[in-house]
């Protein structure tokens, strides 16, 4: 499925531009990094660049966004995330998220998702199962 103006990745790209975090435009600041992670390629920002609605961030993009500290995120410790949960997250999450090392933590960028995860006692699987 091609990337369109209504794709979630495109919408979040526009939000990054509002915060002067345009991951798809080359930057003089990141010349060394651009050699290894070309900033104009979605594959360096999105864990699944083939699906334009998948909002899982790569480690590189998470680090770049975290350094700016302009977009608020919430960290939750979870149990090990199962593959079925990862598939459901791609379907139901409407804001970027990053899965930490060893799949034991998740960073979310949406206040609604953060609140609901907190209400579900950091149980990501229960939260995703109760979505629809």
CORBEL-V156768 format. One record per residue. RES is the residue in one small letter. PHI is phi in degrees with one decimal (999 if undefined). Layout:
res:RES phi:PHI
res:RES phi:PHI
This chain:
res:x phi:999
res:x phi:-74.0
res:x phi:-77.1
res:x phi:-122.8
res:x phi:-67.5
res:x phi:-90.9
res:x phi:-65.5
res:x phi:-61.8
res:x phi:-62.8
res:x phi:-68.0
res:x phi:-63.1
res:x phi:-71.3
res:x phi:-60.7
res:x phi:-64.5
res:x phi:-66.4
res:x phi:-62.8
res:x phi:-66.2
res:x phi:-60.5
res:x phi:-92.7
res:x phi:57.9
res:x phi:-120.3
res:x phi:-87.3
res:x phi:-72.2
res:x phi:-99.3
res:x phi:-112.8
res:x phi:-62.2
res:x phi:-130.1
res:x phi:-71.0
res:x phi:-66.4
res:x phi:-105.3
res:x phi:-59.5
res:x phi:-68.3
res:x phi:-66.3
res:x phi:-62.6
res:x phi:-64.2
res:x phi:-94.9
res:x phi:-125.8
res:x phi:-59.1
res:x phi:-69.9
res:x phi:-92.0
res:x phi:-106.2
res:x phi:-59.4
res:x phi:-66.4
res:x phi:-84.3
res:x phi:-109.4
res:x phi:-108.3
res:x phi:-62.3
res:x phi:-123.2
res:x phi:-72.3
res:x phi:-72.4
res:x phi:-92.6
res:x phi:-68.7
res:x phi:-103.8
res:x phi:-81.0
res:x phi:-116.1
res:x phi:-76.3
res:x phi:-83.2
res:x phi:-80.4
res:x phi:-61.5
res:x phi:-60.5
res:x phi:-68.4
res:x phi:-61.8
res:x phi:-64.7
res:x phi:-67.0
res:x phi:-68.0
res:x phi:-65.5
res:x phi:-65.7
res:x phi:-72.3
res:x phi:55.7
res:x phi:-100.1
res:x phi:-109.3
res:x phi:-75.4
res:x phi:-132.6
res:x phi:-125.0
res:x phi:-105.5
res:x phi:-131.3
res:x phi:-86.6
res:x phi:-131.3
res:x phi:-72.1
res:x phi:-58.6
res:x phi:-84.1
res:x phi:-80.9
res:x phi:-57.9
res:x phi:-64.9
res:x phi:-68.8
res:x phi:-60.8
res:x phi:-64.9
res:x phi:-68.9
res:x phi:-63.6
res:x phi:-61.8
res:x phi:-81.2
res:x phi:-101.8
res:x phi:-75.8
res:x phi:-113.3
res:x phi:-137.8
res:x phi:-61.3
res:x phi:-146.0
res:x phi:-131.3
res:x phi:-98.1
res:x phi:-70.0
res:x phi:-58.8
res:x phi:61.0
res:x phi:54.0
res:x phi:-107.4
res:x phi:-146.3
res:x phi:-137.4
res:x phi:-110.1
res:x phi:-115.9
res:x phi:-113.3
res:x phi:-120.1
res:x phi:-63.2
res:x phi:-64.4
res:x phi:-62.1
res:x phi:-63.8
res:x phi:-64.1
res:x phi:-67.9
res:x phi:-63.7
res:x phi:-63.0
res:x phi:-67.7
res:x phi:-91.8
res:x phi:56.5
res:x phi:62.3
res:x phi:-90.0
res:x phi:-63.1
res:x phi:-61.9
res:x phi:-64.3
res:x phi:-62.7
res:x phi:-66.4
res:x phi:-63.3
res:x phi:-88.7
res:x phi:-62.7
res:x phi:-142.0
